[in-house]
Amino acid sequence: MKFLQFFSWGTLLVFLIHVGYLIYFWPILPAEIPINYGAGGPDSWGSKALLCIMPGIGVVMWLFIHLISLNPEEFNYINLTEENKHLQFKMGRKLSIVVKNCTVLLFIFGNQGMLAGALNESQILPLSLVAISLIGMMSYLFYALFWSATLKT
């Protein structure tokens, strides 16, 4: 669980750094920023205020998943028995921590990519981090599913 606490604090730190980055660069951002890219570059533009939406959605998703995870007994489990229910509930708590933090990271890194595009900086790193976060979350989901399916009573 220490890793998961570190992961949660790390996610909070990344979120706060991103918000600080937004505040710092807000005055120099153009009023219209690219919000969608095609093969030839930006093909859709929107207000710079859109940069506030994705972090907000990330926070709302984090709170929603956190509220759901308060009662891991209510989750659906594979191979749940009276003997292994405590292990299953513990894995459910761990899984919810990973999912809620990866969800926030997906929104933050995606938003950082939009911010980088608005500042004419490279978007490779933030968008690579989106892919890594998504792969990490899906890998843990499949691990938990496999672990639960092969759990002995």
C-alpha positions as CSV (number, residue, x, y, z in Angstrom):
1,M,0.0,0.0,0.0
2,K,3.0,2.3,0.4
3,F,3.4,2.5,-3.4
4,L,-0.3,3.4,-3.8
5,Q,0.1,6.2,-1.2
6,F,3.1,7.4,-3.1
7,F,1.2,7.2,-6.3
8,S,-1.7,9.2,-4.9
9,W,0.6,11.9,-3.5
10,G,2.5,11.9,-6.8
11,T,-0.8,12.4,-8.7
12,L,-1.7,15.3,-6.5
13,L,1.8,16.8,-7.0
14,V,1.5,16.5,-10.8
15,F,-2.0,18.1,-10.7
16,L,-0.7,21.0,-8.6
17,I,2.3,21.5,-10.9
18,H,0.0,21.5,-13.9
19,V,-2.3,24.1,-12.3
20,G,0.7,26.2,-11.5
21,Y,1.9,25.9,-15.1
22,L,-1.5,27.0,-16.3
23,I,-1.6,30.0,-14.0
24,Y,2.0,31.0,-14.9
25,F,1.4,30.9,-18.7
26,W,-2.2,32.1,-18.7
27,P,-1.3,35.8,-19.4
28,I,0.8,34.9,-22.5
29,L,-1.6,32.4,-24.0
30,P,-3.4,33.5,-27.1
31,A,-7.2,34.0,-26.8
32,E,-7.7,31.2,-29.3
33,I,-5.8,27.9,-29.0
34,P,-5.6,24.8,-31.1
35,I,-7.9,22.1,-29.7
36,N,-7.8,19.5,-32.5
37,Y,-5.1,18.5,-35.0
38,G,-5.4,16.9,-38.4
39,A,-2.7,15.7,-40.7
40,G,-1.8,19.3,-41.7
41,G,-1.7,20.7,-38.2
42,P,-4.4,22.4,-36.1
43,D,-7.9,22.2,-37.7
44,S,-10.0,23.4,-34.8
45,W,-9.6,26.3,-32.4
46,G,-11.2,27.3,-29.2
47,S,-11.0,29.6,-26.2
48,K,-8.1,29.3,-23.9
49,A,-10.7,28.8,-21.1
50,L,-11.0,25.2,-22.4
51,L,-7.7,24.5,-20.7
52,C,-9.6,24.7,-17.4
53,I,-12.2,22.1,-18.3
54,M,-10.0,18.9,-18.4
55,P,-8.4,19.4,-14.9
56,G,-11.9,20.1,-13.6
57,I,-13.2,16.8,-15.2
58,G,-10.2,15.0,-13.7
59,V,-11.1,16.2,-10.2
60,V,-14.8,15.3,-10.7
61,M,-13.9,11.8,-11.9
62,W,-11.4,11.4,-9.0
63,L,-14.2,12.3,-6.5
64,F,-16.7,10.1,-8.2
65,I,-14.4,7.1,-8.2
66,H,-13.4,7.8,-4.6
67,L,-17.0,7.9,-3.5
68,I,-17.7,4.6,-5.3
69,S,-14.6,3.0,-3.7
70,L,-15.7,3.8,-0.1
71,N,-17.7,0.5,-0.2
72,P,-15.7,-2.1,-2.0
73,E,-18.1,-4.7,-0.7
74,E,-20.6,-3.4,-3.3
75,F,-18.3,-4.1,-6.3
76,N,-18.8,-7.1,-8.5
77,Y,-16.2,-9.8,-8.0
78,I,-15.1,-12.9,-9.8
79,N,-14.7,-16.0,-7.6
80,L,-15.8,-14.3,-4.4
81,T,-16.1,-16.7,-1.4
82,E,-16.4,-16.2,2.3
83,E,-12.8,-17.2,2.7
84,N,-11.3,-14.8,0.2
85,K,-13.6,-11.8,0.4
86,H,-11.2,-9.8,2.5
87,L,-8.5,-10.3,-0.1
88,Q,-10.9,-9.4,-2.9
89,F,-12.0,-6.3,-1.1
90,K,-8.4,-5.2,-0.5
91,M,-7.7,-5.7,-4.2
92,G,-10.9,-3.7,-5.0
93,R,-9.5,-0.8,-2.9
94,K,-6.1,-1.0,-4.6
95,L,-7.8,-1.1,-8.0
96,S,-9.9,2.0,-7.3
97,I,-6.8,3.9,-6.2
98,V,-5.0,3.1,-9.4
99,V,-8.0,3.9,-11.6
100,K,-8.8,7.2,-10.0
101,N,-5.2,8.4,-10.1
102,C,-4.6,7.2,-13.7
103,T,-7.8,8.9,-14.7
104,V,-6.6,12.3,-13.3
105,L,-3.2,11.8,-15.0
106,L,-4.9,11.1,-18.3
107,F,-6.8,14.4,-18.2
108,I,-3.8,16.3,-16.9
109,F,-1.3,15.0,-19.4
110,G,-3.8,15.5,-22.2
111,N,-4.4,19.0,-21.1
112,Q,-0.6,19.6,-20.9
113,G,-0.5,18.5,-24.5
114,M,-3.1,21.1,-25.4
115,L,-1.2,23.8,-23.4
116,A,2.1,22.8,-25.2
117,G,0.3,23.2,-28.5
118,A,-1.0,26.6,-27.6
119,L,2.6,27.6,-26.6
120,N,4.1,26.2,-29.8
121,E,6.0,23.6,-27.8
122,S,6.5,19.9,-28.5
123,Q,3.5,17.8,-27.5
124,I,5.4,14.5,-27.7
125,L,6.2,14.2,-24.0
126,P,2.7,15.0,-22.6
127,L,0.9,12.8,-25.2
128,S,3.4,10.0,-24.5
129,L,2.5,10.2,-20.8
130,V,-1.1,9.9,-21.8
131,A,-0.3,6.6,-23.5
132,I,1.8,5.4,-20.6
133,S,-1.0,6.2,-18.1
134,L,-3.6,4.5,-20.2
135,I,-1.4,1.4,-20.7
136,G,-0.5,1.4,-16.9
137,M,-4.2,1.6,-15.9
138,M,-5.3,-1.1,-18.4
139,S,-2.4,-3.4,-17.3
140,Y,-3.4,-3.1,-13.7
141,L,-7.1,-3.8,-14.6
142,F,-6.1,-7.0,-16.4
143,Y,-3.8,-8.0,-13.6
144,A,-6.6,-7.6,-11.1
145,L,-9.0,-9.5,-13.2
146,F,-6.5,-12.4,-13.8
147,W,-5.6,-12.4,-10.1
148,S,-9.3,-12.6,-9.1
149,A,-10.1,-15.3,-11.6
150,T,-7.2,-17.5,-10.4
151,L,-7.6,-16.9,-6.7
152,K,-7.9,-20.1,-4.7
153,T,-10.6,-20.3,-2.0
